[in-house]
Amino acid sequence: MKNQMFRTVKGWLLDYEFNITFEDEAQRILIIEKESNGIKNMILIVSDSILIMEQFLFEIQNPTEKIYKTLLQKNRDIVHGAFVLDSTGKRVIFRDTLFTDSMVQSEVMASVNSLGILVGEFTNEMIEMSK
């Protein structure tokens, strides 16, 4: 029963034709891609109470206050999820979390697709920040 939500999420992703490049049901980890949607090596972890989604986007080569301010301001425009930084403060990651108790397929797909929209709208800025 513990892995039922894992199997459910996996089924939802397959319904939307995401490519599952890695799965570990025991650890409840999936790695997915759908490059036409801007998804490449997105990690999904299905814990007992939440679904965690993360995708590395880029590394900031020359960090400045302006870059961090731009990322924070862009977070306001992101419908689902947000930009986060890893412990180095240079790796920018898209991250979203959902409660699994009442989670439905449309909610998961909205979160995943939010990244595709973000990448489409913010590509040039991300390229500049990674230089």
C-alpha positions as CSV (number, residue, x, y, z in Angstrom):
1,M,0.0,0.0,0.0
2,K,2.9,2.3,0.8
3,N,4.0,2.4,-2.9
4,Q,0.5,2.8,-4.3
5,M,1.0,6.6,-4.7
6,F,4.3,6.0,-6.4
7,R,2.6,3.7,-8.9
8,T,-0.2,6.2,-9.3
9,V,2.2,9.1,-10.1
10,K,4.2,6.9,-12.5
11,G,0.9,6.0,-14.3
12,W,-0.1,9.7,-14.6
13,L,3.3,10.6,-16.1
14,L,3.1,7.8,-18.6
15,D,-0.5,8.9,-19.5
16,Y,1.1,12.3,-20.5
17,E,3.9,10.5,-22.4
18,F,6.8,11.5,-20.1
19,N,9.9,9.4,-20.5
20,I,10.9,7.7,-17.3
21,T,14.7,7.5,-17.4
22,F,15.1,6.1,-13.9
23,E,12.9,4.6,-11.3
24,D,13.5,3.1,-7.9
25,E,10.2,1.9,-6.4
26,A,11.8,0.9,-3.1
27,Q,13.1,4.5,-2.6
28,R,10.1,5.9,-4.5
29,I,12.2,8.0,-6.9
30,L,11.5,8.7,-10.5
31,I,13.5,10.7,-13.0
32,I,11.6,12.0,-16.0
33,E,12.1,13.9,-19.2
34,K,10.0,15.4,-21.9
35,E,12.3,17.8,-23.7
36,S,9.4,19.3,-25.8
37,N,8.1,20.6,-22.4
38,G,11.5,21.7,-21.1
39,I,11.8,18.8,-18.7
40,K,15.2,17.1,-18.5
41,N,16.2,14.9,-15.6
42,M,13.4,16.1,-13.3
43,I,13.6,14.1,-10.0
44,L,10.3,13.2,-8.3
45,I,10.3,11.7,-4.8
46,V,7.1,10.3,-3.6
47,S,7.3,10.3,0.2
48,D,4.5,9.3,2.7
49,S,3.0,12.8,2.7
50,I,4.4,14.8,-0.1
51,L,5.6,14.7,-3.7
52,I,8.8,16.6,-4.2
53,M,9.8,17.7,-7.7
54,E,13.2,19.1,-8.6
55,Q,15.0,20.0,-11.7
56,F,18.5,21.6,-12.0
57,L,18.3,24.5,-14.3
58,F,21.7,26.3,-14.4
59,E,24.7,27.3,-12.4
60,I,25.3,31.0,-11.7
61,Q,28.9,31.7,-12.8
62,N,29.2,35.2,-11.5
63,P,26.7,35.7,-8.6
64,T,25.5,39.2,-8.0
65,E,22.8,40.8,-6.0
66,K,21.0,41.7,-9.3
67,I,20.9,38.0,-10.3
68,Y,19.4,36.9,-7.0
69,K,16.9,39.8,-7.0
70,T,15.8,38.8,-10.6
71,L,15.3,35.2,-9.5
72,L,13.2,36.3,-6.5
73,Q,11.1,38.6,-8.6
74,K,10.5,35.9,-11.2
75,N,9.3,33.5,-8.4
76,R,6.3,35.8,-8.2
77,D,5.3,34.9,-11.8
78,I,5.7,31.2,-11.5
79,V,2.3,29.6,-11.1
80,H,3.5,26.4,-9.4
81,G,6.9,25.8,-7.9
82,A,9.8,28.2,-7.4
83,F,13.4,28.8,-8.0
84,V,15.6,27.6,-5.2
85,L,19.4,27.5,-4.6
86,D,21.4,24.6,-3.5
87,S,23.8,24.9,-0.5
88,T,26.5,26.5,-2.7
89,G,24.2,29.4,-3.6
90,K,25.1,28.9,-7.3
91,R,23.0,26.0,-8.6
92,V,19.5,27.2,-9.5
93,I,16.9,24.5,-9.2
94,F,13.1,24.4,-10.0
95,R,11.3,22.9,-7.0
96,D,7.7,22.2,-6.2
97,T,6.0,20.1,-3.5
98,L,2.5,18.7,-3.3
99,F,0.6,16.9,-0.5
100,T,-0.1,13.4,-1.6
101,D,-3.3,13.0,0.6
102,S,-5.6,14.8,-1.9
103,M,-3.3,15.0,-4.9
104,V,-4.9,14.5,-8.3
105,Q,-3.4,14.0,-11.8
106,S,-4.2,17.5,-13.0
107,E,-2.4,19.1,-10.0
108,V,0.8,17.0,-10.7
109,M,0.7,17.9,-14.4
110,A,0.1,21.6,-13.7
111,S,3.2,21.6,-11.5
112,V,5.4,19.7,-14.1
113,N,4.1,21.9,-16.9
114,S,4.8,25.1,-14.9
115,L,8.5,24.3,-15.4
116,G,8.0,24.1,-19.2
117,I,6.3,27.5,-19.2
118,L,9.0,29.0,-17.0
119,V,11.8,27.7,-19.3
120,G,10.0,29.1,-22.4
121,E,9.5,32.5,-20.9
122,F,12.8,32.9,-19.0
123,T,15.4,31.1,-21.2
124,N,17.3,34.2,-22.3
125,E,17.7,35.4,-18.8
126,M,18.8,32.0,-17.5
127,I,21.4,31.8,-20.2
128,E,22.7,35.3,-19.3
129,M,22.9,34.3,-15.6
130,S,24.8,31.2,-16.3
131,K,27.6,33.1,-18.2
